[in-house]
Amino acid sequence: MKPRNDETYTKIALTSLSAMAAETSTFPIDLIKTRLQLHGESLSSSRSTTAFRVAAEIVRIEGQLALYKGLSPAILRHLFYTPIRIVGYEQLRNAFLDGHDSVSLSGKALVGGISGVIAQAISLWSSSRNAS
């Protein structure tokens, strides 16, 4: 049987990898959504716009890699935020168990909120240090 620390480190690594893969695969969609929102605010064109038209314009004018501009900071954020949130939730939930079989729904919500706040604070702190 493996020591508990090895299991935690494995969960942290797998959580980080899965968050990076998810961010990489959804980043172009989020970029297109943002551009659509900006286009809607400006209304400088009378021609209707779709997500496919925005994506094609980005690729035509800026190149294919433009769909991933800004991906690095998003991945760096997820290197800290997601594992702290997920693994932190499990650790706090297990601490709340304290000999009981399960945690109530309200207890799970409280633990989830606490782990999310901690992860967000650390993520903001680390991103502010990287920016300077």
N, C-alpha and C positions, 0 to 999 in steps of 0.2 A: 504494500500500500504506500502511495506517495505521501510525502509530508504536505500539510495544508498550504504552506507557502508556495510550493510548486504549482498547485492547482490554481491559486489566486493569480500567480504570474501568467499562467497559461490563459486564464480568462481575460486578463488585462490585454495580453497580446492579441488574442482572437477578437476581442471587442474592438480594439484599435484597428485591426485589419479590416474587419467588416464595416466599420464606420467609414474608413477611407475608401473602400470599394463603393459603398452606397453614395458617398459624396461625389466621387468621380463620375459615377453613372448618372446622377441626377443633376449635376452642376449645369450642363448645357440647357436643360429644361428650365432651371431657375433663372439663368441668364436671359433666355428668350422671354420668359414671363416678365422679367423686369423691364426689358426693352419694350415689350407690348404695353406695359403700364406707362412708361415714359412717352411712348408714341400717343397713347390715349390722352395724356395730359397736354401734350403740345398741340395736337389736332392741326398741325401745319399742312397736312395732306388731306385732300378730299377723298383719296383712294382708300378703300377699306383694306385693312391689314389682317393677316392671319399669322399664326405661329410659324407655319411653313414658309410664308413669305419673309418673315423676319429672319428665320434661320438661314434661308437662301441668301438673303442680303448680307448677313454677317459673313458667311463663307465667301461670297463673291467679292466683297469689298476688303475684308480684313484677313481672310484665309481661314482654313479649318481650325487651326490652333486658337483662334480668337474665341471659339466656344468654351475654351478652358482658361481664359484670362481671369486671374484672381482665384484660381483653384488652390494654390499653395497656402494662403492664409486660412482657407476653409478647412483644409486637411490638418494644418497645425492645430486649429481649434479643436477638431475632433480627436486628435491624439491625446488631449487632456480631458476634454469634457465628457465624451461618451464612456470611456472606461471608468472614470470616477463616478459617473451617474449610475451605470449598470452594476459594476462590482461593489460600489459603495452602498447601493440599495440592498444588495444581497447580504453584505456584512451587517448593515444596520438592522435588516429584517431578522437575521439570525440572532442578533443581540437582543431584539425585542421578544423573541420566542421565549427565552428564559425558562425552559423546561416545558412549555406548552407545545401542543401539536401544530397549531397554526396561529397566524396573526389575523385579527379581525380586518374587515375591509377598511374601516377608518384608520386602523393602525398601519395598514399597508399604504394608504394614501398619505398619512403623516410621514412615514419613512421615505416614501417616494419624493415628497416635497422637500424634505431635509436633504436627501442626497442630490436632488436637482439644484437646490440653492448652493450647496457646497461646491458642486461641479461648476456651476455658473461663475461663482466667485473666483475659483482657481483659474478657470478659463479666461475670464476678463483680466485677471492679474497677469497671467502668462502672456496674453496677447498684447497687453500694454507694455510689458517688458520687451517683447519682440519688436514692437513698433519704434521704440526709442533706441 
